Amino acid sequence: MAIKANWNYPTAVRFGAGRIAELPDALKAAGITKPLLVTDAGLVNLPVTQTTLQLLRDAGIDFGVFADVKPNPISANVDAGVAVLRAGGHDGVIAFGGGSGLDVGKVIAFMAGQTRPMWDFEDIGDWWTRADPKGIFPIIAVPTTAGTGSEVGRAGVITDETTHTKKVIFHPLMMPRIVIADPELTVGMPRFITVGTGFDALAHCLEAYCAPGYHPLADGIAVEGIRLVLENLPKVVADPNDVEARGHMMSAAAMGATAFQKGLGAIHALSHPIGALYDTHHGMTNAVFMPYVLVVNRDAIEAKIARLAAYCGLSPSYEAFLNAVLALREKLDVPHTLRDFKVDDKKRDLIGDMAIVDPTAGGNPIELTRARALEIFDRALEGRV
C-alpha cells in the first residue's frame, strides 16, 4: 500500500459516574502539588465547581482558582491566567468546564514557561516547535459539558481581539495527562448548553467523517460518535438526570475531538467567524449551519452519508440522514436560520473572507471557495435547504 499517514490518539481517560472523587489521585499521578483550577465565569460559583473545590480542600491540596474566562475566550483571558499562575507559584492546571474553560486552561499551562508571544504558536506549519517544552505545565482536564472534546485535544481556540478571528494554539504537550470524564458533572447543564454542546460533538464527528484523506481509525470513531449523539442527545434533553445517556454524550464528545485530527470543514469554517463577530454559542452555530453544509457538499459525500445512515439505523440514503439532522434540530429547538439566531447579513462579505482562510476550511470535502462559503451563508440566512 502506497498510502502514508500520521495518527495520534488521546490521553488516559478515567470515565464513569462519580470519578471526580479521583481528582486528588490524578493530580498526584501527574506530579501536580499546587494546581490552578481554570474555569469560566458562569461556572465558578455553581455547585458542580464548588463541590470539586471542597474535594480538593478535604484532600489538603493547596490550590488557586482563575475564572476570568469568556464564553468565546480572548487572549486577555490567557494573559491574566498566566499572571495568576506565576504569581501563585502553581505547578499545574486543572482545566475545568466546557470548551472555554478547557481551552484557556490548556493554553495557560502551555504559556506558563514561554517567553515568546502566544500568537507565535498558532497552528501553522511547524510553529509549535518554537515553544520550550520544559515550560509547559502538566494538565488535568475535567469536562463539565459533552461537546467540544477539548479534554482529549492538543490545542486551544482563542480569539484575537484585534482582528476578531479565532486562532488555534497547538502543541503536542498540551494534551492533558489525565482526563476525568464524569457524566454526573454535566447533569446541571442548562437545556440550551446541552443542545449546543451536543451538536458541537455531532459536527466534529460528521465533519471528520466527511473530510478527505485516508484515516479509517478516525472514520470508525466518528460514525459511532454520530450514532451516540443521534440516540442520546434527545434523551438528555428530555431527562437531564439520565446519567447513562449523558455518559454516552461525553463519549461522543471525546470521540469527535479524537476523530477531527483527520479534518473539519465548512461548518466550523463559517461558525468560527460568526462566533468571533457576533459572540454566538459555538455548538449552536454549528447546529444552524449543519444542513446547509451537507447540501452544498452533497456531490462529494453522498455515498459516504448513505453508508453512515445505514449504520445509524436509518434508510441507507443521503436524504434519510439529512432529514434526521433536520428533525433533530427541530425537535430540540435549534434555530433554522441565521436570522432566527440574531445574525444578519451586514458582515456577509467579511464572513466569506474569514471562512476561506479559517484553519478548518481545508478539510472540507470540496474546496471552500469564497463563492461556496457565501452560498452556504445565504442558504443559512434564508433557510434554503
N, C-alpha and C positions, 0 to 999 in steps of 0.2 A: 504494500500500500504506500502510495506516494505522499499521502496527507501527513502533515506535521502540525501539532497544536500544543499549547501550554495550558495545563489545567491546574487549578488550585481549589481546595475545599476547606471548609471553615474550622473554627476552633472547637475546643471541648465545650459541650453544652450540657448543663445539668437541667433536664427537663422534667416537669411534673408539679402538681399542686403541692404547695407547702414548702417548696425547696428554697424559698427565700431565707428560711432558717439556716441554710448553709452558707450564708454570706460571710460570716466571720471566718469560717474554714477556707472559703475561696480566697479571701484576702491573704490568709496565711500561706496558702499554696502559691499565690502569685508573688509573695515576698513583700507585700504592702503592709506597713505598720501604722501609717498615718494618712489615711485616704482623704481626698477631697471628693465629696459627693456632688456631682453636677447634674442639675435638673432644670426644668423650666419654671417660670414664674407662676404659671397657673397650676402647677402640680405640687409645689413645695409644701404648701400648708394642708394638703389633703391627707386623709387618714392613711392612704397607702404609703405615702412618703414618711409621715410621722411615725408610723409603726416600724418602718425599716430603720429609722434613726434610733428608735428606742432599742431595737435589736442590737445595734452597734454599742449603745451605751451599756446595755446589760452584759455585753461581752468585754467591757472595759477597753474598748477601742477608741483612741483619740482621733477625732475626725473633724473636718470642716465641711461647710455647705456653700455652694455657689449656685444661685438660681436666677441670675440676671440674663435670661435667655429668651429671645423672642420666638414665636411660632415658626417664623422664617428667619433663622438666626443670621446675624450680620457679623462682620469682622470685629466690631467693637465689643461684642459679647465674648469672643475668644480672647481678645486682648485683656479685657477685665478679668476673665477667669484665670489666665496665666499669671497675672499680677497677684491674685489672691492665692494661687497655688504656691508661688515662690515665697510670698510674704509669710505664709503659714508653715513653711517647711514641710509640705506634703510630699510623699514619695510615690504616689499613685493616684488613680482616679477611679471612682465608681460612676460610670455613665448610666444615668437612671432616668427612664421616662420613655417618651415617644421619639420620633426621628430627630427632633430638635435637640433634646437633652442628650441623646446618644451621640449625635454628630458633634456637637460642641464639646462634650466630654472627651471624645476621642481626639479631637483636634487640639484641645488644651493639653492633653497628655503628650501629644506629638510635639507641640511647640514649647513644652516646658524647658527643654535644654537647647533650643535652637537659637542661633544668632542672626540668621537671615530673616527677612520679612516673610509672612505666611504665603503671600501670593507667589513667592519663588518656588513653591512646592505644588503648584497647580498640576493636575493630572494631564500633563502634556509631555509626550516623549518620555525621556528619562530624567525629567526634572526631579523626581523623587530621590535620585542619587545625590542631590545636593545636600540632603539632610545628614546630620550627625546622628547615627543610630544610637549612640550612647546617651543622647539627650532625650530619648523617647521613653516616657514613664509607662509602667505597666497599667493595664486597664482591666477592670471587671465590668461587664455590661449586664444591666438588668432592664429588659424592656417591660414597659407597662402598657403598651399597645401592641396590636397584631397587624403590622402594616409594612413599615419600611424595611425591616430585616437588618437595620444598621448594626445590630448586635453581632452579626457574623461577617461584617464587611471591613474592608481595609481603607475606607475613605470617609470623608465628611463633606457635606454640601453646605457651603457658606455663601451668603450674598455679599457681594462687593457693593457697599453703599454708594460709592462714587459713580458706578456705571449701571446700577440696578440689574446686575447679572448674577446668576447663581454659578458658583465655581466649585469644582471638585478638588479637594486637597487629599492627596493619596500618598501612602507609604505602606509597604508590606507589614511593617511592625506596628501599624495602627490596629491590627487585628487584636481584639480583646483576648487576654489569656484564658479567661473562663467566662461563659455566659450562664446566667441563671434565668431560665425561661419558666416562670411560674404563672400559669394561666389565672390563678386566683388574683393576681395583681391587676388584671385587666377588667375585673368584674364591674368596677365603678365607672368605667368609661361612659361619657355621655353618648347618646344614640348617634349624633352627627359624627363624632370622632370614631365610633365603632364602624360606621358605614364607610367613612372616608378612608380610614386606615385599611379596612378590608379590601376596598377597591384598589388601594395602592399595592397591596400584595398581589391581587389579581393582575394588575397592569405589569408588575415586574415579571411574573411568571409568563404571561401572554406575550409580552414583547421579547423576552428571552427565547421563547419557543419559536417565534416568527423570525428572529434575527438570522441573517445568512451566516454561513460558516459551518464547520464540522465540529460539533460538540455534543455527542449523544448522551453524555452524562448530564449535561445541563438540560437537554431536551426532556429526558426522563423525569428529572426532578420537577421541571416546570409543569408538565402535564398533570402530575399527581397534585402539585400545588393548586393548579386551576380547579381540579375536581374537588379538592378540600374546601376551597372558597365557595364554589357554587353550592355545595351541600351544606356548609356550616355557617356562612355569613347570615342567611335568613334566620337560622336557629338562634344565634346570639342576639340578633336584633329583637326577635320575638320573646326570648327569655334571657335577659342579661346575666342570670345566675347559672346558666348552663355551662359549667366549668369544662365538661368534656368537649363541647363544641368550641369553646374558647381555646382549649388546648390545641385542637386541630387548626384553628386560625393562627395561633402562634407558630405552629409548624409550617404552615403555608407562607407566613411572612419570612421566616428564615430560609425557606426553600426558594422564594423569589429572589432574595438577595444573593443566595448561592448561585442560582441559575443565571442571573443577569451579568455575570462576568463574561458571558457569551455576547451580550449586547442588549441595548434597549432600542428605542426608536422614536417615531413621531409623537406618540402620546406624551412622552417625557420632554421631548424637544420643544413642544408647544406649551406644556404645563409649566416648565421652568420659567419662561419669560412672563407668563400670566401671573404666576405666583410672585415673582420679583416686582412686577409693576403694579399689581392690584392687591397683593398680600392675601391671596386666597389660600385655602387649605389645599396642600399639595395632592393628597389622595383623592379628594373630592373633585379637584380639577382634572385629574386623570380619568375619573369616572365620567365626567362630562364629555371628554374628547374621545373616549374609547370606541364607540360605534362608528364615529366618523372616520377615524384612522383605519379601522377594519375595512370600511367601504373603499377608501382610496387605495389601500394596499391589496385589494381582493385578488387581482390577477396573479400576484406573486405568491399568495398564501392559501389560495382556495383549497388545494389538495391537502395541505397540512392541517388546515382548520377542520376539514371533513374528518380526518383521522382523529383529531382532538375531540370532536363532537361525539364520535362513536365511543371513545374511551370514557367520556363523561356521561354515558348513558343516554345520549340524545340521538336523534336520527343522524346518520353519517353524512352530513352536508354542511356546507358553509352557512347556508341560510338558517339552519337549526341553531348553530352556535350564536350567530348574530342576534337571532330572536331571543335566545336565552339571556344574552347580555342586556338587551333592551328591556326584557321582562324583569330582570333583577334590578335594574336601575329604577324602573317604575315602582316596583314593589317597595323599595327602600327609600323612595322619595328623593332620588338623585335628580338635580336639575337637568332638564332635557337639552337646554340651550345655554350658551354663554350669557345671553341676556337675562335668563332666569337666574343666573349666578351673579348678576350685577356686574357683568363685564360688557363694555361697549366696544364700538369699532374705532374710537378716537386714536388708538395707538396701533391700529391694524398693520400699517407698513413697518413700524418698528418691531412688532412681534414677529413678522415674517423674516426680517433681517436677523433677529436674535435666534430664531428657531433653527435656521440652517447652519449656524456656527456653534450651536449647543453641542457639548461633547457626546450627547446621546444620539444625535441626528445620523451619524454614520452607521448605526446599527439597524436603521430602517430597511425592510426587505426590498424596497425600491428607493432610488435616490430621492432624498428630500430636497427638491429644488425649492426656490422661493415661491414659484407658482403653485407647487403642490402644498406647501405649508399654508399659503393663503387660501387655497381651495378648502383645506381642512378647517381653517379658522372660519371661513364664510359659512361652511356647512354647519359647524357647531354654533355659530351665531344665529343662524336661521332655522336650525333643526331639520336640515335636509339629509336624511339617511340614504 
